[in-house]
Amino acid sequence: MAEVTINGHCDKQFARVSEEFEANFLDRGELGASLVITIEGEKVVDLWGGVKSENGAEWQENTLCVVFSSTKGATALCAHILIDQEAFQPETLVSDIWPEFAQGGKENATVAMMLDHSAAVPVFREPLRLQGILDWDYMVERLAAEEAFWKPGTRNGYHGLNFGWTVGELVRRRSGKSLGQFFQTEIAEPLGIDFWIGLPAALDDRVAAIKPYRHPAGAPLSPFLDAVINQKGSIAGLFMRDAGRQLAGGFADRDERAAEIGAANGFTNARGLAGMYSPLANDGGKLVSAKTVQNMGRTSMATHEDATLMIPTRFALGFMKSMDNRALGLESAILSEDAFGHVGAGGSIGFADPARRMSFGYVMNKLGPGLLLNPRGQSLIDAAYLC
């Protein structure tokens, strides 16, 4: 992009962040994006720029974008609100909430295991029916019937699509509301943020079009992508079998946007992500207690090789922790040790850093490689910490 108009504001102290945001467009191929950083609940960076589609329509202040797995942070927060309200606890057996799940080796699965990706149902062995992911009841029934891939709690494998129901069904059963309804009434509306799990049709014209990532011919394959292409029966291959079309298409169809897929189809912008995490960076605000925030940020599961992503990963209860895999030449998402949040496929991210009273949100419509960060998002995070 030869030139780009950057809108919004940035405090002088964070000028380096503004420079990197512009460099993403000039040097790193950014198409359209928004970025927000808050300190002690106040926006110190609020920037947007570029285009919302390749036809040249400008990215507006209120432009929305699908944030893929950054949605998982919203779903996890719903569960933690219920934990804070003592509707259940991390050690609660899933069978106490969702009895049908307690079969096929999953009888002793706990809420914590559902949150930290160790519940042992990362994918389905048999294909889903066409557009099955849009049918909540169907997906819940399939998950309950699925046999565990390992003994729950003994290892983890990223539940890339299934997290939306393994955790979302616990929220639905204990709150009496659908996941999307609970998120709106308990989080989005009280915080005044534009963020939906199940997007209303009236907002479609605000949504940026996704430009999918195309792996360069002849470029090295990551372990995950190699498994997707060459090991169709692997967990990675089965995940992309069931989720690949929607990931590539950016949940562009109306019925895909309307569905409540708590792992993948949240629609928001940088203000929404940073706004959701801002209370968590400040002792929980009005959402949860400071003690719950401490538990949310504590590493719960770590592995040298995630069963799905096939890289070292670290998870808190529903949130990603810093994953620095640079020495291995593998995908990374590098934060401070105090921070917790979630990335989305192609490079979006939202997180809270309670030690610095900072929240961060970055959303873009041109997907980068992999399921963690790429140089665009990481450069912004690095700049924020340097500032």
PEZI-V538356 format. One record per backbone hydrogen bond with DSSP energy under -0.5 kcal/mol. NH is the residue of the N-H (numbers start at 1). CO is the residue of the C=O. Records with the same first field share a line. If there is no record, write none. Layout:
NH->CO / CO
This chain:
6->4
7->5 / 48
9->46
11->44
14->11
15->12
17->14
18->14
19->15
20->16
21->17
22->18
23->19
24->20
25->21 / 22
26->22
27->23
28->23 / 24
30->24
33->49
34->363
35->47
36->361
37->45
38->359
39->42
40->357
42->39
44->37 / 42
45->37
46->9
47->35
48->7
49->33
50->5
51->31
52->57
53->57
56->53
59->50
60->58
63->60
64->206
65->268
67->266
70->67
71->68
72->69
73->70
74->70 / 71
75->71
76->72
77->73
78->74
79->75
80->76
81->77
82->78
83->79
84->80
85->81
86->83
87->82
88->82
92->89
94->109
96->93
97->93 / 94
98->94
101->98
102->99
103->101
106->103
109->106
111->92
112->90
114->110
115->111
116->112
118->113
119->113
132->129
134->131
135->132
136->134
139->135
140->136
141->137
142->138
143->139
144->140
145->141
146->142
148->104
149->120
152->105
153->118
154->151
157->117
160->158
161->122
162->122
163->159
164->161
165->162
166->162
167->163
168->163
169->165
171->167
172->168
173->169
174->170
175->171
176->172
182->178
183->179
184->180
185->181
186->182
187->183
188->183
189->184
191->187
192->188 / 189
193->188
195->193
196->267
198->196 / 265
199->257
203->200
204->201
206->203
207->204
208->64
209->52
211->365
212->210
215->213
219->216
226->222
227->223
228->224
229->225
230->226
231->227
234->231
238->234
239->235
240->236
241->237
242->238
243->239
244->240
247->243
248->244
249->245
250->246
251->246
257->253
258->254
259->255
261->259
262->260
264->261
265->261
266->68
267->196
268->65
269->194
273->269
274->270
275->271
276->272
277->273
278->274
279->275
281->277 / 278
282->279
284->279
285->282
287->284
288->284
293->289
294->290
295->291
296->292
297->293
298->295
300->315
301->315
303->313
306->311
307->156
310->306
313->303
315->301
316->319
318->115 / 316
320->341
321->314
323->333
325->323
328->325
329->326
330->325
333->323
335->333
339->336
340->352
341->320
342->350
344->348
346->370
347->344
349->362
350->342
351->360
352->340
353->358
354->338
356->353
357->353 / 354
358->353
359->38
360->351
361->36
362->349
363->34
365->32
367->211 / 365
368->346
373->332
378->374
379->375
380->376
381->377
382->378
383->379
384->380
385->381
386->382
387->383
